[in-house]
Structures are given as structure tokens and as C-alpha cells.
Amino acid sequence: MSLSPTAPRTAEDLCERFGPPEDLTVKHKLPYLDEAAARFISQCPFVIVATADKQGRCDASPKGDPPGFLHIADERTLYLPDRSGNKMFQSITNIMQNPHVGMILIIPGEEWTMRINGQARVVDDPPLLERLSARGRPAQLAIEIKVEECFFHCPRSFKRAELWNSERFQKYQGDSWAKILAQRTNLASDQVELLEKGIAEAVKHLP
């Protein structure tokens, strides 16, 4: 697909068309975790981790645990636990090929978010994995992030989405996840009920 002739093609095009970023917005990006960042991280139970493979193909993965699950080793080093899951290891394998990561940290009910970008590597260190324990189990691996950028992101997108407006909360309207999985993997219809029970049991006993 070719670009529209009016579509911007460079950062300079964007600046000329929409204006430069505000000075405060640029200056508040820090190459380390300050006290405000550490406080936000300590209260954060959910993060979206963006990675890419060596071809640049991207993936974004949700990670969550009780607040405090992200461990700050020092002002430039953060550890993210990896728990047992679907065993696809998309974030892990991408990091093995391409160390660049981006993260969005979210606190439910809070419309300001935090963004952290940096270089990552996979760590298998038993004392650290024990330190990252949850529900009585150590992390199976850890992702070390060396911070290159840390900044807060304004609440406009959350305001537009009314994300924390409880009057708009709703369950997904559609087939159950078991039915969707069965359809996508050509499982026999008589297997759906077993799959429903398996999914319910799996999320009841979190690793």
C-alpha cells in the first residue's frame, strides 16, 4: 500500500504540520528511575511489555501480579518476573534476538501511566527468582531492563476511553474463550465443555 501524498514521512514533517513537542514533555524524560517513578512502580500491578524480533516484527504482552512485583535493583535496573503461562515465550524469544523493550505501567483507577524504554536480557538467577516469588512460587525466569527512558504519560487516552468509568464496565459480548479456541483449532464440538472446565481450573490456581 502506497502512502497518501499528504502523509508525513519524517519527524520534521510532523513537527512542521502539528508543531514541536512541549518543552516540559521532552525534559521530563529521564534516563533513570527517580523517586516518583519508584513510588509508581511499587504500586503498579500491571504492565504491557512491547518487544520485537530481529526482523522488527512486534509483540505486546500483558504481565500482572500484586503491586511490588516489579523489582527495582537500582535507579537504572528493573526486574520483571516471568511466570508459567502458554509456553510460547514470545517476549523472551524476541529479547534473545533484539534487546530493545518498551513498557507501559498501569495502576487501576489511575489515569496517568508510566512508560519505560530500555535494553533487556533474560536472567536465570535462583536468589533473584526467589526474590520475585508470588503465591509461594519463585519466578521461572526474570527479564532485566536497563532503563534508557522513563517518563509519565498524560491521561488523555484514558479520558477518551473512559477506561475507569464503572458505568461503562461490561463483559465481552461473544462466544466464550473455550468456544473461540475450539473454533480456531478445529476441536470437536464435544470437547468445548472439557476445555471450558480446563480454562476455569487453570485461572483458579494461578502459578
KOLDOVEX-695780 format. One line per field, with one value per residue: residue in three letters; x, y, z of N, C-alpha, C, O in turn. Coordinates in pm, 1 decimal. Layout:
BEGIN
fitor ALA;... $
npx X;... $
npy Y;... $
npz Z;... $
capx X;... $
capy Y;... $
capz Z;... $
cpx X;... $
cpy Y;... $
cpz Z;... $
opx X;... $
opy Y;... $
opz Z;... $
//
This chain:
BEGIN
fitor MET;SER;LEU;SER;PRO;THR;ALA;PRO;ARG;THR;ALA;GLU;ASP;LEU;CYS;GLU;ARG;PHE;GLY;PRO;PRO;GLU;ASP;LEU;THR;VAL;LYS;HIS;LYS;LEU;PRO;TYR;LEU;ASP;GLU;ALA;ALA;ALA;ARG;PHE;ILE;SER;GLN;CYS;PRO;PHE;VAL;ILE;VAL;ALA;THR;ALA;ASP;LYS;GLN;GLY;ARG;CYS;ASP;ALA;SER;PRO;LYS;GLY;ASP;PRO;PRO;GLY;PHE;LEU;HIS;ILE;ALA;ASP;GLU;ARG;THR;LEU;TYR;LEU;PRO;ASP;ARG;SER;GLY;ASN;LYS;MET;PHE;GLN;SER;ILE;THR;ASN;ILE;MET;GLN;ASN;PRO;HIS;VAL;GLY;MET;ILE;LEU;ILE;ILE;PRO;GLY;GLU;GLU;TRP;THR;MET;ARG;ILE;ASN;GLY;GLN;ALA;ARG;VAL;VAL;ASP;ASP;PRO;PRO;LEU;LEU;GLU;ARG;LEU;SER;ALA;ARG;GLY;ARG;PRO;ALA;GLN;LEU;ALA;ILE;GLU;ILE;LYS;VAL;GLU;GLU;CYS;PHE;PHE;HIS;CYS;PRO;ARG;SER;PHE;LYS;ARG;ALA;GLU;LEU;TRP;ASN;SER;GLU;ARG;PHE;GLN;LYS;TYR;GLN;GLY;ASP;SER;TRP;ALA;LYS;ILE;LEU;ALA;GLN;ARG;THR;ASN;LEU;ALA;SER;ASP;GLN;VAL;GLU;LEU;LEU;GLU;LYS;GLY;ILE;ALA;GLU;ALA;VAL;LYS;HIS;LEU;PRO $
npx 84.7;63.2;180.2;-32.6;-23.0;-20.3;57.6;267.4;622.5;857.5;1014.2;1049.6;851.4;622.9;657.4;648.3;387.7;219.9;334.7;603.3;702.3;599.8;817.1;841.5;742.7;938.7;1163.6;1102.6;1154.0;1352.9;1673.2;1677.4;1540.7;1360.6;1257.4;978.1;911.3;986.0;800.6;560.2;603.2;612.7;349.3;225.2;37.5;27.9;155.2;231.6;430.3;634.7;796.6;1030.9;1124.4;1428.5;1376.4;1218.7;951.3;672.5;553.8;320.7;282.3;79.9;153.3;110.3;74.2;57.5;86.4;418.3;548.2;730.3;1071.4;1297.5;1630.6;1834.4;1869.6;1878.9;1811.2;1576.3;1369.7;1165.0;941.2;900.8;633.2;483.5;309.5;157.5;364.1;466.8;648.4;696.5;779.4;1022.8;1175.1;1188.3;1341.3;1581.5;1667.9;1654.6;1728.1;1580.0;1321.3;990.9;774.3;451.4;320.6;55.2;-180.1;-471.6;-756.0;-606.6;-530.7;-301.0;-14.9;292.6;581.8;842.9;1143.8;1404.5;1697.2;1696.0;1752.1;1750.7;1733.9;1854.1;1869.2;1882.7;1859.7;1754.5;1520.9;1381.3;1343.7;1157.4;925.6;581.8;264.8;374.5;561.5;870.4;976.0;994.8;1179.1;1360.0;1329.4;1563.7;1573.0;1748.2;1729.8;1661.0;1492.9;1251.2;933.4;633.2;301.3;45.8;-310.4;-489.3;-571.1;-690.2;-894.4;-1042.0;-1127.2;-1274.1;-1184.7;-1178.7;-1433.7;-1686.2;-1949.3;-1940.9;-1830.3;-1819.0;-1885.7;-1717.5;-1895.3;-1984.0;-1879.3;-1762.6;-1422.7;-1332.0;-1494.5;-1413.0;-1140.3;-1174.4;-1300.9;-1099.1;-898.0;-1004.2;-1124.6;-1326.9;-1678.5;-1776.8;-1572.3;-1563.0;-1686.4;-1518.1;-1288.1;-1373.2;-1396.8;-1130.8;-999.4;-1121.8;-1028.7;-755.0;-717.9;-805.5;-614.3;-352.9;-22.7 $
npy -119.6;215.1;526.0;797.6;1097.6;1320.8;1235.0;1255.0;1201.1;1215.9;1303.2;1575.1;1658.2;1600.7;1776.5;2023.1;2022.0;1974.5;2106.8;2157.7;1933.5;2000.5;2178.5;2097.7;1838.7;1703.8;1742.7;1605.9;1343.2;1093.1;928.2;733.8;586.5;785.1;913.9;953.5;781.1;534.1;517.1;499.2;258.3;78.5;60.5;-49.8;-298.2;-405.3;-442.0;-366.7;-518.4;-442.3;-588.9;-683.1;-892.2;-997.3;-917.7;-704.0;-745.5;-700.3;-748.4;-739.1;-788.3;-867.8;-836.5;-928.6;-898.6;-894.9;-555.9;-429.0;-633.3;-579.7;-543.4;-311.6;-279.9;-90.4;260.2;244.1;-8.4;-262.7;-536.8;-781.2;-1034.7;-1358.9;-1567.0;-1898.6;-1988.1;-1981.5;-2104.0;-2011.7;-1807.5;-1554.1;-1286.7;-1339.5;-1484.2;-1289.6;-1091.9;-1229.4;-1209.1;-938.2;-675.4;-448.9;-295.9;-182.8;-46.6;-11.4;99.1;38.2;149.2;40.9;247.7;479.2;742.1;850.9;714.1;521.8;517.2;311.1;264.6;63.8;-152.1;-502.7;-822.5;-1179.2;-1341.7;-1593.6;-1654.8;-1802.7;-1685.9;-1430.2;-1500.7;-1620.4;-1398.0;-1271.0;-1407.1;-1520.9;-1605.1;-1818.5;-1932.5;-1922.4;-1697.3;-1819.9;-1735.7;-1428.1;-1095.2;-860.9;-516.5;-252.6;74.5;326.5;531.1;699.0;801.3;987.1;945.0;1137.8;1158.7;1157.0;954.1;763.0;915.2;966.2;708.3;656.6;475.1;389.6;431.5;309.4;276.6;210.9;-35.6;-366.1;-707.6;-901.5;-935.9;-1210.2;-1530.9;-1778.8;-1801.0;-2061.8;-2169.2;-2009.5;-2082.6;-2353.1;-2331.0;-2204.8;-2391.6;-2615.7;-2805.3;-3078.9;-3036.5;-3155.5;-3133.2;-2886.3;-2832.4;-2966.5;-2817.6;-2566.9;-2621.2;-2683.0;-2437.0;-2275.2;-2401.4;-2364.6;-2085.3;-2058.6;-2163.6;-2002.0;-1989.1 $
npz 0.0;-94.4;42.7;137.4;-52.5;109.7;354.1;642.7;632.5;771.3;1088.0;1088.8;911.9;1064.7;1279.6;1151.2;1061.2;1288.8;1496.8;1739.6;2012.6;2353.6;2571.3;2842.8;2828.1;2685.1;2850.4;3085.2;3046.8;3173.4;3208.8;3401.0;3706.0;3909.3;4236.0;4219.4;4009.5;4121.1;4328.6;4186.0;4046.6;4261.7;4331.3;4118.8;3949.9;3698.4;3371.3;3034.1;2798.9;2534.8;2262.7;2001.1;1724.8;1549.8;1292.5;1332.4;1376.7;1576.0;1917.6;2183.4;2524.9;2805.6;3152.5;3487.2;3844.8;4207.0;4344.4;4353.8;4233.0;4035.7;4047.9;4169.2;4123.9;4116.6;4032.9;3759.9;3684.7;3644.8;3733.7;3589.3;3662.2;3512.7;3465.6;3476.3;3183.5;2865.9;2738.2;2498.8;2497.2;2371.7;2427.9;2560.1;2363.1;2165.4;2298.0;2319.0;2059.0;2001.3;2194.2;2265.0;2448.8;2535.8;2781.2;2928.8;3221.6;3441.9;3676.6;3819.1;3800.3;3806.8;3593.2;3484.6;3333.6;3328.5;3128.0;3023.2;2861.3;2727.7;2743.6;2736.5;2896.9;2939.3;3249.9;3465.1;3767.0;4067.1;4343.6;4280.2;4140.3;4344.4;4505.0;4350.1;4393.6;4391.7;4522.6;4662.0;4493.7;4315.6;4051.9;3714.1;3531.1;3480.7;3355.1;3286.6;3282.6;3155.6;3216.0;2982.6;2911.7;3102.9;3175.6;3254.7;3128.7;2989.6;3080.4;2860.9;2670.5;2836.6;2940.5;2708.4;2646.8;2869.9;3061.8;3332.4;3415.1;3589.7;3516.1;3256.2;3245.8;3120.9;3035.5;2787.6;2487.4;2329.8;2195.2;2431.9;2558.7;2538.7;2336.4;2123.1;2105.0;2039.8;1790.0;1641.1;1641.4;1537.1;1704.4;1811.6;1862.9;2091.7;2268.0;2377.7;2627.1;2806.9;2764.6;2856.1;3131.6;3186.5;3138.8;3332.6;3563.2;3538.0;3566.5;3819.4;3985.9;4002.1;3871.2 $
capx 0.0;142.9;140.3;-104.5;73.7;-16.1;101.4;403.7;720.6;971.9;986.3;1041.3;717.8;527.1;679.0;601.6;241.7;148.3;407.9;701.3;654.4;620.1;948.6;830.9;721.8;1069.1;1259.1;1072.1;1206.7;1476.9;1739.6;1688.4;1419.5;1370.0;1171.3;838.9;899.2;992.4;673.8;459.5;633.5;579.9;204.1;177.0;15.8;5.0;242.8;231.5;569.0;647.3;925.7;1033.5;1228.5;1539.3;1321.3;1138.4;811.0;645.4;460.7;294.3;236.3;41.4;212.6;48.1;92.3;28.7;177.4;550.6;607.1;845.8;1177.2;1398.6;1762.1;1895.6;1795.5;1883.6;1788.6;1445.2;1349.8;1027.5;932.7;828.8;559.7;436.4;196.1;124.6;489.4;506.1;768.7;718.2;863.5;1156.1;1248.3;1219.1;1452.5;1702.6;1708.4;1654.9;1716.9;1503.4;1187.0;913.5;673.8;352.1;281.6;-81.3;-241.0;-616.8;-817.6;-518.5;-529.1;-162.3;62.1;436.3;645.1;985.9;1209.5;1542.3;1758.9;1660.2;1812.7;1687.2;1818.3;1818.2;1949.5;1791.8;1823.7;1668.3;1391.3;1315.7;1304.0;1042.7;820.1;441.3;180.5;457.4;648.5;963.4;962.3;1067.4;1289.4;1340.5;1375.1;1633.5;1560.6;1835.9;1645.1;1714.2;1395.6;1141.0;852.8;489.8;220.2;-75.1;-429.0;-586.7;-627.3;-778.0;-1012.3;-1121.8;-1186.5;-1345.0;-1142.3;-1211.1;-1572.9;-1750.7;-2078.0;-1915.9;-1773.3;-1904.7;-1820.9;-1710.0;-2017.0;-1947.7;-1857.6;-1664.7;-1286.7;-1320.7;-1556.2;-1325.8;-1023.4;-1217.9;-1323.5;-973.2;-808.9;-1081.0;-1159.1;-1462.8;-1771.2;-1797.2;-1457.0;-1572.0;-1717.4;-1395.1;-1198.1;-1426.8;-1359.6;-985.0;-963.6;-1167.6;-938.2;-621.7;-712.0;-835.9;-487.9;-251.2;117.0 $
capy 0.0;337.0;631.0;912.9;1205.3;1422.0;1174.5;1292.6;1094.9;1234.9;1375.3;1716.4;1679.0;1601.9;1899.3;2135.5;2015.8;1976.0;2185.2;2082.2;1891.3;2098.5;2167.6;2018.5;1699.2;1649.3;1748.8;1516.7;1209.5;1070.6;801.7;656.9;584.2;876.0;877.4;946.7;657.9;420.8;512.7;448.7;117.2;-0.1;48.0;-96.9;-441.9;-448.6;-377.9;-419.3;-523.0;-447.8;-638.3;-710.0;-988.2;-936.3;-857.0;-589.1;-782.5;-660.5;-821.2;-672.6;-891.8;-820.4;-903.8;-876.9;-962.3;-793.1;-441.2;-460.5;-747.8;-528.8;-521.0;-211.7;-312.0;41.2;360.5;214.4;-151.3;-310.3;-678.6;-824.0;-1180.4;-1434.6;-1676.3;-2006.8;-1945.4;-2064.6;-2163.3;-1959.6;-1728.1;-1457.7;-1176.3;-1392.9;-1514.3;-1162.8;-1028.5;-1302.1;-1163.9;-792.7;-638.9;-326.9;-316.7;-68.7;-91.0;81.0;56.2;83.0;129.1;51.1;366.6;594.7;771.3;871.5;590.4;541.0;446.6;282.2;203.7;28.4;-273.5;-614.0;-954.0;-1284.0;-1376.9;-1715.5;-1644.8;-1853.1;-1590.6;-1326.2;-1561.0;-1636.6;-1262.1;-1235.6;-1506.3;-1483.4;-1722.1;-1926.0;-1990.7;-1827.0;-1675.2;-1923.3;-1659.0;-1284.7;-1005.5;-743.2;-399.6;-139.5;188.1;433.1;639.6;680.3;922.9;972.1;972.1;1210.5;1072.9;1183.5;831.5;701.8;1001.8;943.3;575.0;644.3;340.7;352.0;467.1;181.3;267.6;157.3;-169.8;-470.9;-830.5;-922.0;-992.7;-1302.9;-1668.4;-1798.6;-1823.7;-2203.0;-2187.7;-1945.4;-2169.5;-2473.5;-2294.7;-2171.4;-2508.4;-2726.4;-2908.5;-3131.2;-2960.3;-3220.3;-3104.9;-2749.8;-2831.9;-3003.6;-2703.3;-2466.0;-2661.2;-2672.2;-2295.8;-2229.6;-2458.5;-2305.4;-1949.6;-2068.0;-2196.2;-1927.3;-2025.6 $
capz 0.0;-101.6;135.0;84.7;-83.6;216.0;479.6;682.7;611.5;860.9;1212.4;1054.6;855.1;1175.4;1356.7;1071.2;1047.8;1416.4;1595.3;1818.2;2145.9;2459.8;2633.5;2965.6;2789.4;2646.5;2961.2;3198.1;3018.2;3246.9;3177.0;3526.0;3787.5;4022.8;4348.8;4172.9;3931.5;4213.8;4400.9;4092.7;4021.1;4380.8;4340.2;3989.1;3941.3;3560.7;3273.4;2897.1;2753.7;2389.5;2214.4;1857.0;1688.2;1474.9;1171.4;1370.3;1395.9;1714.1;2003.1;2311.9;2616.3;2938.3;3268.6;3607.6;3974.9;4309.7;4344.8;4406.1;4162.7;3962.7;4146.6;4134.4;4180.3;4134.7;3956.1;3616.5;3662.6;3686.7;3702.9;3566.0;3671.4;3409.9;3528.3;3390.6;3101.4;2749.5;2690.1;2367.5;2526.3;2264.1;2476.4;2589.7;2239.4;2099.7;2369.3;2281.5;1925.5;1992.0;2336.2;2289.4;2503.0;2583.1;2876.9;2982.6;3356.0;3466.9;3807.9;3800.7;3857.8;3786.4;3450.4;3442.0;3321.1;3317.8;3016.4;3041.3;2745.9;2760.0;2690.7;2823.3;2880.2;3018.5;3364.3;3538.9;3888.3;4171.4;4450.4;4225.2;4109.9;4474.5;4545.6;4266.9;4418.0;4411.7;4552.4;4714.0;4391.6;4254.4;3907.5;3639.7;3474.6;3501.7;3248.6;3338.5;3195.7;3182.1;3180.7;2898.0;2919.5;3198.3;3179.2;3276.9;3010.0;3029.5;3084.2;2754.6;2610.4;2935.7;2946.6;2587.6;2656.2;2997.7;3096.8;3470.5;3443.9;3620.8;3447.0;3122.0;3255.2;3067.9;2993.4;2642.8;2430.6;2222.6;2238.7;2538.2;2508.2;2503.4;2204.0;2024.4;2088.0;1969.2;1650.4;1574.4;1636.3;1479.9;1802.0;1802.2;1946.2;2221.5;2352.7;2428.7;2770.0;2877.5;2754.0;2948.3;3267.0;3198.0;3149.3;3464.7;3664.9;3520.1;3621.6;3962.5;4054.6;3929.6;3904.0 $
cpx 88.1;89.3;59.9;-3.5;82.5;33.3;242.4;497.8;840.4;925.7;971.9;905.5;613.7;535.6;624.8;448.5;168.8;216.0;503.7;641.8;682.2;751.6;944.9;816.1;853.8;1161.0;1228.3;1106.0;1341.3;1540.4;1759.2;1554.4;1438.2;1271.6;1025.5;815.4;897.1;861.1;562.9;478.4;592.2;429.6;141.6;159.0;11.0;94.0;225.8;373.7;572.2;788.7;916.8;1143.8;1333.9;1494.5;1237.3;990.7;778.2;545.5;442.3;228.0;198.4;107.7;150.2;71.2;56.5;128.3;308.9;617.0;724.1;952.5;1278.9;1529.5;1841.7;1825.9;1797.1;1851.1;1657.8;1432.5;1201.1;1022.0;858.2;765.5;524.2;313.2;172.3;246.3;525.4;629.6;799.1;804.9;1007.1;1235.6;1279.2;1338.8;1584.9;1757.0;1731.3;1630.9;1628.6;1362.6;1122.9;805.1;578.5;304.3;147.8;-122.9;-392.0;-675.8;-736.3;-504.3;-391.3;-94.4;210.6;489.3;793.8;1036.9;1353.8;1589.5;1734.1;1744.6;1741.3;1784.2;1764.2;1909.8;1861.3;1761.0;1730.6;1528.3;1311.4;1264.2;1177.2;926.1;682.7;362.3;263.6;550.4;744.7;929.2;1040.7;1189.1;1265.0;1390.9;1437.0;1620.0;1657.4;1767.6;1722.1;1623.4;1287.7;1062.6;706.2;414.2;86.9;-200.2;-526.6;-650.6;-722.5;-907.2;-1102.8;-1195.7;-1278.8;-1313.3;-1183.7;-1351.3;-1651.7;-1886.5;-2063.0;-1856.0;-1872.0;-1821.0;-1817.7;-1836.7;-1979.9;-1930.3;-1756.6;-1527.9;-1267.8;-1379.4;-1469.8;-1203.0;-1059.6;-1238.7;-1192.1;-880.5;-880.2;-1104.0;-1302.9;-1553.1;-1791.1;-1679.4;-1466.3;-1596.5;-1595.0;-1295.7;-1242.5;-1382.6;-1209.8;-938.5;-1001.8;-1073.6;-802.1;-612.1;-747.6;-708.4;-373.4;-111.0;195.0 $
cpy 124.4;441.1;738.4;1023.3;1311.6;1365.5;1219.3;1173.3;1104.0;1305.1;1525.1;1750.6;1691.1;1732.1;2020.5;2139.4;2036.3;2058.2;2097.4;2036.4;1999.2;2071.0;2080.7;1870.2;1631.0;1638.8;1648.6;1370.9;1194.3;937.6;713.4;664.5;678.2;833.0;862.9;818.4;536.4;405.9;456.4;299.0;30.2;-23.5;-15.1;-249.0;-494.8;-369.9;-445.4;-405.9;-538.5;-490.6;-655.8;-810.8;-920.6;-875.6;-732.4;-618.8;-772.7;-751.0;-739.1;-773.4;-832.6;-903.7;-845.0;-963.0;-857.4;-676.6;-474.7;-574.5;-707.8;-488.9;-420.1;-248.2;-184.7;135.9;336.1;69.0;-196.6;-456.9;-711.0;-976.4;-1240.6;-1555.2;-1783.6;-1961.2;-2039.7;-2129.5;-2121.2;-1869.5;-1623.9;-1340.3;-1223.3;-1416.3;-1386.6;-1094.6;-1098.1;-1255.4;-1013.1;-738.4;-517.8;-359.9;-182.8;-120.8;22.7;23.8;120.5;50.7;143.5;171.4;492.8;619.0;809.8;735.5;624.5;459.5;431.1;213.5;171.7;-97.0;-386.4;-737.1;-1050.8;-1329.7;-1503.1;-1723.8;-1684.2;-1755.5;-1479.6;-1381.6;-1585.0;-1501.5;-1219.2;-1333.0;-1442.3;-1611.5;-1844.5;-1990.1;-1885.6;-1805.8;-1783.3;-1863.9;-1512.7;-1210.3;-883.3;-630.3;-292.0;-14.1;288.8;555.4;603.4;810.5;888.9;1013.8;1030.4;1123.1;1088.0;1056.0;762.3;782.8;974.9;809.4;559.8;508.3;298.1;395.6;338.7;165.6;210.0;16.7;-270.7;-594.0;-835.2;-990.6;-1080.4;-1442.3;-1673.2;-1823.0;-1969.4;-2229.0;-2126.8;-2031.6;-2294.7;-2444.9;-2273.1;-2291.2;-2633.6;-2841.1;-2954.1;-3058.1;-3024.0;-3199.3;-2967.5;-2746.8;-2868.5;-2887.5;-2591.1;-2496.3;-2647.1;-2528.4;-2241.5;-2278.2;-2392.5;-2167.1;-1948.1;-2089.3;-2130.3;-1971.1;-1904.1 $
cpz 0.0;-4.8;63.0;56.1;24.4;349.0;515.0;670.0;705.3;988.2;1185.9;994.7;965.7;1253.6;1281.6;1066.3;1180.3;1525.4;1675.2;1950.7;2249.1;2531.2;2759.3;2934.6;2755.1;2767.6;3073.0;3168.7;3088.5;3205.6;3300.3;3598.5;3905.7;4131.7;4305.8;4093.1;4023.0;4290.4;4312.5;4068.6;4139.6;4394.9;4215.8;3987.5;3798.0;3465.2;3137.7;2844.2;2601.9;2351.6;2062.9;1828.8;1601.2;1342.0;1202.2;1385.5;1544.6;1785.1;2129.9;2403.9;2751.9;3047.8;3394.7;3730.0;4080.0;4303.0;4414.9;4332.0;4073.8;4064.7;4094.6;4203.4;4207.8;4039.1;3805.0;3583.9;3725.6;3647.0;3695.5;3573.1;3552.7;3477.6;3426.3;3314.1;2985.5;2683.5;2546.6;2379.2;2418.4;2307.9;2497.2;2461.5;2161.2;2164.4;2337.0;2146.2;1918.3;2132.9;2366.2;2338.7;2537.8;2675.9;2910.4;3114.9;3392.0;3609.9;3790.0;3873.1;3838.4;3635.7;3397.4;3434.1;3318.3;3200.0;3046.0;2916.2;2782.8;2689.7;2789.7;2795.7;2973.6;3126.7;3431.4;3661.1;4007.4;4284.4;4401.6;4197.9;4237.6;4524.4;4470.4;4283.9;4428.4;4432.4;4592.3;4613.7;4336.3;4107.5;3834.2;3567.2;3511.6;3378.9;3314.7;3236.9;3242.3;3126.4;3095.4;2897.9;3020.6;3203.5;3202.6;3151.5;3054.6;3012.1;2968.6;2698.5;2706.8;2950.7;2826.1;2594.7;2776.3;3060.6;3236.6;3511.2;3464.6;3552.3;3306.7;3125.0;3197.0;3036.7;2840.8;2592.9;2311.8;2277.6;2352.3;2476.5;2468.9;2364.9;2094.1;1997.4;2008.9;1821.1;1576.3;1557.3;1586.5;1577.3;1780.7;1900.7;2083.3;2316.1;2420.1;2578.8;2853.1;2877.4;2846.8;3090.8;3288.6;3214.8;3286.0;3574.8;3658.5;3582.7;3770.7;4043.4;3978.8;3969.4;3953.0 $
opx 177.1;-29.9;80.9;91.7;181.1;49.0;329.3;458.5;916.9;815.0;893.0;849.9;527.6;433.6;563.4;388.0;67.9;160.3;487.3;542.7;775.0;792.0;1034.5;870.2;877.2;1228.8;1318.4;1089.0;1433.0;1468.7;1848.0;1465.3;1522.2;1209.2;956.7;711.3;815.7;815.6;481.4;382.0;541.9;387.5;19.8;252.6;-7.6;106.8;207.8;431.0;519.4;887.2;809.2;1244.5;1328.9;1564.7;1190.5;911.6;848.0;464.9;536.8;129.4;275.6;116.9;138.7;85.8;28.1;242.4;311.1;730.5;807.9;926.5;1339.1;1538.2;1908.3;1731.9;1723.5;1862.1;1631.9;1478.5;1122.7;1092.1;764.8;834.7;533.7;222.3;167.4;232.8;605.4;706.4;914.4;894.0;1101.7;1350.5;1384.3;1427.6;1688.9;1877.5;1814.6;1521.0;1604.9;1292.8;1191.0;749.5;619.1;252.9;128.9;-103.3;-437.3;-649.4;-789.6;-470.2;-367.6;-115.7;248.9;445.9;860.9;978.9;1417.0;1531.1;1749.0;1800.7;1680.1;1901.9;1643.6;2013.3;1773.4;1644.0;1638.7;1428.5;1189.0;1154.4;1098.7;838.1;668.4;388.9;228.3;612.7;704.5;860.9;1141.1;1288.8;1160.8;1481.6;1370.7;1652.0;1649.3;1750.3;1832.5;1670.0;1238.9;1118.0;660.9;455.5;23.0;-197.1;-638.0;-772.4;-824.8;-1014.9;-1224.5;-1311.3;-1353.5;-1402.4;-1220.2;-1383.8;-1680.9;-1933.4;-2160.5;-1833.4;-1992.6;-1700.3;-1904.8;-1880.1;-1947.7;-1962.8;-1674.6;-1516.3;-1194.3;-1320.9;-1454.9;-1165.1;-984.4;-1199.0;-1175.8;-794.7;-825.4;-1103.3;-1388.6;-1509.3;-1819.2;-1684.3;-1386.9;-1534.7;-1570.6;-1227.9;-1158.8;-1336.3;-1165.8;-849.3;-923.7;-1042.9;-740.2;-511.2;-723.1;-695.8;-304.7;-82.8;313.3 $
opy 138.0;444.7;766.3;1041.1;1385.1;1439.8;1222.0;1059.1;1008.2;1358.4;1593.5;1857.1;1779.0;1790.9;2109.2;2246.6;2106.6;2076.7;1975.4;2092.7;2078.8;1956.0;1999.1;1785.6;1515.7;1537.7;1610.3;1284.6;1273.2;843.7;628.1;739.3;653.8;727.5;770.9;754.3;445.9;294.0;375.9;222.4;-80.4;-117.0;-31.8;-322.3;-614.7;-248.0;-566.9;-297.0;-635.3;-436.1;-644.7;-815.2;-799.2;-792.3;-664.0;-526.7;-829.8;-819.9;-676.8;-836.8;-755.2;-1026.0;-723.0;-1084.9;-742.8;-695.7;-539.2;-610.2;-791.4;-410.5;-440.3;-247.6;-173.4;95.8;401.4;27.4;-172.3;-497.1;-673.7;-1042.5;-1180.7;-1636.1;-1761.9;-1902.3;-2161.5;-2201.4;-2187.7;-1856.2;-1607.5;-1298.3;-1155.5;-1373.5;-1376.5;-1045.2;-1032.7;-1261.5;-965.1;-754.9;-487.5;-441.4;-84.0;-228.0;138.5;-88.0;240.9;-60.9;250.3;193.9;602.9;527.9;801.9;650.8;740.9;346.7;525.4;115.0;244.2;-141.9;-369.1;-754.0;-1010.9;-1353.5;-1517.1;-1790.5;-1607.0;-1742.1;-1439.5;-1316.5;-1571.7;-1492.5;-1139.7;-1340.4;-1326.6;-1713.4;-1958.2;-2091.9;-1771.7;-1888.0;-1833.0;-1932.5;-1478.7;-1255.4;-811.3;-647.4;-245.7;0.4;330.8;668.7;490.3;916.6;777.9;1103.9;978.7;1024.9;1036.2;1051.1;708.4;726.8;962.5;798.7;462.4;436.8;182.4;396.4;267.1;53.5;165.8;-43.7;-262.1;-584.6;-779.4;-1091.1;-1029.3;-1468.9;-1582.6;-1860.0;-1998.1;-2302.4;-2184.2;-2052.0;-2337.3;-2524.6;-2317.7;-2292.1;-2743.7;-2958.1;-2877.0;-3021.7;-2954.0;-3242.0;-2936.1;-2667.8;-2808.6;-2862.2;-2526.6;-2407.4;-2604.7;-2500.3;-2170.0;-2204.3;-2367.0;-2133.8;-1849.2;-2039.6;-2195.7;-1988.6;-1915.5 $
opz 84.0;25.9;-55.0;132.1;31.2;445.9;427.9;693.6;716.8;995.9;1251.0;1021.8;962.3;1289.4;1340.8;1067.1;1185.4;1633.7;1678.3;1997.0;2234.7;2549.0;2780.7;3005.9;2791.3;2785.6;3147.7;3254.8;3065.7;3170.8;3302.6;3558.1;3992.3;4120.7;4350.1;4107.6;4004.5;4314.2;4357.7;4070.0;4120.1;4463.0;4208.4;4019.4;3776.9;3476.1;3129.3;2844.1;2547.2;2401.4;2004.1;1899.5;1581.2;1284.8;1111.2;1405.5;1628.4;1722.6;2178.5;2366.6;2808.5;3037.1;3406.6;3720.2;4045.3;4260.8;4519.8;4363.4;4039.9;4156.0;3989.1;4326.2;4310.7;3970.6;3730.9;3468.6;3843.5;3540.1;3782.8;3496.6;3499.5;3539.4;3305.5;3372.3;3002.7;2584.5;2480.8;2283.8;2378.5;2234.2;2456.9;2451.4;2098.0;2095.0;2328.6;2121.8;1841.3;2185.9;2483.1;2278.4;2565.3;2652.0;2919.4;3119.5;3375.1;3657.9;3748.9;3991.2;3851.9;3560.3;3276.9;3520.9;3307.2;3176.5;3088.0;2870.6;2859.7;2591.0;2910.6;2687.4;3072.7;3099.6;3451.8;3658.8;4045.8;4320.0;4472.9;4229.0;4238.8;4579.3;4522.0;4198.1;4468.0;4368.6;4561.0;4643.9;4312.8;4046.5;3885.2;3544.7;3567.6;3308.9;3389.4;3119.3;3356.1;3005.4;3130.2;2885.6;3023.0;3232.1;3174.4;3078.5;3146.1;2938.0;2976.9;2681.0;2664.5;2970.8;2840.1;2553.9;2785.2;3106.3;3257.6;3629.9;3368.8;3532.7;3246.0;3020.1;3220.4;3014.2;2774.0;2649.2;2204.5;2393.3;2367.2;2359.7;2374.4;2285.2;1986.2;1882.0;1921.2;1736.1;1462.8;1469.0;1592.3;1539.0;1737.4;2009.9;2180.6;2431.5;2508.8;2650.3;2957.9;2977.0;2910.0;3162.3;3395.5;3294.9;3348.7;3668.3;3761.8;3644.8;3839.9;4155.4;3900.3;4087.9;3985.0 $
//
